[in-house]
């Protein structure tokens, strides 16, 4: 544990560290974060960071104590798990928000226990952030890597730039450009750009399903009682997740 004057916890990562280089401190499958202080609450209320969409990344960077690690370095599922752990350490596991019945749409207020959210772990045998699939229609062999926090930030910057000039935000094709690393042994950016733009819809759907299967994460859904009926709902990430009622 790092030497610091604030209490901290070492938490597990859904990826178990298997997606990081062996020389990365994240390869141990754990990360140390400190409890939130008034300094981090200043970050959360910074209107400048909120407008730029950087508030969560800046918050996590301030909380992470593992030397040489930033939020940008984490694959997205691990980043989500760190975010939930930071929230639990700061304000406890109880999270009250409004949810809608998945069938009727009727709204209801429910208090979730975030500590009961399980991990979706990597399939066995995976030892690096590199995966290969054969597309069912075109038969092309695709190598891809799961996105990191840095990738996600760069994607958002590209999409925001498209919106500013009035263009349709090419979210799917942009994400494919960052995900795909090789096509039939060709890793040139030109080839990757071409398939990202022209991949057949059935191949695209298959690829996205394969990516989903191997993506580690924290499962943000729980089975709860709504109106006397047991239903499974997604836990919505509302403004109250990091901004307690006392601030609003």
N, C-alpha and C positions, 0 to 999 in steps of 0.2 A: 504494500500500500504506500502511496506517495506521502512524503512528509509535508503536511499542510496544517493550518490552524483551524480548518473547517471539518466537521464530520463528513464522512464519505462512505460510499458503498461500492463494492465490486459486483457488477451484475453480469449475468450470462447473455450471450448473443444468440439469436436464432440460428445463425449460420454455423455456430460452433467454431468459428475462425477458419473454416475450410475454404473460404473464397479469397483469402488474402495471401500474399507472398509469405514464405516462411520467415523472412527477416522482419516482417511487420509485427508490432506488438499485438495487433488484433488477431494474429494467427493462434493465439492462446484461447480464443473464443470468449474472452472476458474484457470488460472495460470498466475503469473506475470513474465514477462521477461524484461530485460533491452535492451536498444539500443546497438548495437555493437560498440566497441571501437577498438583502435589500438591493444589492448591486444588480442582481439578475432581474429583480422586479422593475428596476429602472429600464432595463433592456426591453422587457415586455410592454412597457407603457410608452416606448419611444415611437412617436408618430412617424418620424422619418423612416425608421426601420420597418414599421408596419406598412407604410405606403410602398416601400421598395420590395416588400415580400421577403425580407431578410431576417425578420425577428426571431423565428425558430432556430435558424442556423446560428445566429449570433448568441442566442441563449445556450444552445448545446455546446458551442465552442467555449463559452465561459464556464460551463459545468464540467466538461470532460477534463479529468486529471491525468489520464494515461499519456505519458510523454510522447510527443510526436504525432498525436492523433487529433484530427479535426472532424467536424461533421461531414465535410466533403469526402472524407476517406471511407465512410461507411456505406456499404450497400444499403439500398433503401429499406429492406426489411429490418436490418439491424438498427438503422437510424430510427425507424418507427418504435422499436422496442426500447431504445434509449430514451426517446421522447416520453413514452408512457412511464418508464421508471423514474424519470426526472419529475414528472407530475405527481407520482405517488409519494416520492420523498419530500416534495414541497408541500403538498396539501392533503396527503392521505389518499387511500384507494377509492374512497366514495366519490362518485361523479354523477351529479344530478342533471338531467337534461330532458328535453321533450323528444319522444319517439312517436312514430306513426305505426298503427297496426298494419302489417304487411299485406293484408287482404282488404280490409275496409278503409284504411287510410285514416282512421280515427286517431286524433292526437291524445297523448297521455304523458304524464311526467313520471320518470322512473329514475331510481338511484342505482347505478351500476357499481360493481366492485371490480375495479381495474386489475386488482391483484389476481383475479381469477381468469384473466385472459391468457390462454395457453400459446405456446410457440408452434408455428408450422415449421418443421425442420427440413433440412436438405435430405433428399433421398440418399440411401447408403451408397458408398463407393465414390462419391464426388469429392475430389481433393483440390480443385482449382476452379476459378471463375471462367470456365470455358466449356461450352456445351455444343454438341453437334446433332442436327436433325436432318432428315431427308424430307423435302416437301412432297406431299402426296400427288400433286398434279404435274408440276414441272419437273419433278425428280431432282431438283437442284439440292446439293448438300450445303447446308448453312451452318456456320459456326457463329455463336453469339455469346455475349457476356452480359451478366446482370448489371443494371445501372447503379452507379454510385451517387452519393449526394452531389458531387461535382457535376456529373452528367446531367442530373435533374436540373441543377441550377442553370447550366448552359442551354438546355432545352427550353426552359422557361424564358430565358433572355431572347432566344431566337423567336419564340412564339409571340412574345410581347412586341418585338420589333416588327413582325408581320402585321400585328393588329394596328400598330401606329400608322402604317401606310395604307390601311384600309383593305389589306389582302385577307383572304380566308386563311386562318391559322392552320397550317398543315401538321396537326399534332401527331397523327399516326405515322406519316412518312418521316417526320423529324425523329421520332422515337426509334423507328427502325434503323435509321442511319447511325444512331448511337449504339444500338443493341448489336447489330450485325457486324461481325469482324472479318468474315471470309465467305466467299461464294465459290463453290467448286474449286477450292484451293487458291482462289484469287482474292488477295486482301487489298487491292487498289481501291482508293476512295471513289474513283469513277464507277467501278463495278458495283460497289456498295450503294452508291447514289442511284444507279440505274434500277437495281432490284427493289430498293426502297420505294421508288416511284411507280414501278410497273409490276410488282408482285400480284399474282392473281388473288382474288378475294378469298377463295377457299384455302389457298396456301397461306395467306395472311392470317386467317382465322386459326388454322392448324398451328402455325408458328406461335401465335399469341397464347394458345392453350398449352403448348409445350413449355413456354416461358413461365406461365403461371404454375405449372406442375412442379418446377424445380426451384421456385422462388421462396426462400425462407422469409418468415415474417412473424409478427405477433397477430393473432386472430382477434380482430375487433368485432366480435359478435357474441351474443349470449342468448340463452333461452330464458325468457321471463314470462311472468303472468300478466296478461293484458285482458281486463274485463272477464276474468275467470277462465281464460283460455291460455294454454302454454304455447308460446310462439317464439321463434328464433328471429332476432332482429340485429341489424348492424348497429354498433355503438357510434352515434354521430359525433364528429369532431367539431363541436360548436364553439362559439366564442368563449363559453364558460370553461373550456378544458384547461386553459392556462390563465384565464382571467376570472378570478373568483367574483361572486356577486357583490362583495364589499367594494370592489373597484368601480362598479358601473352604476 
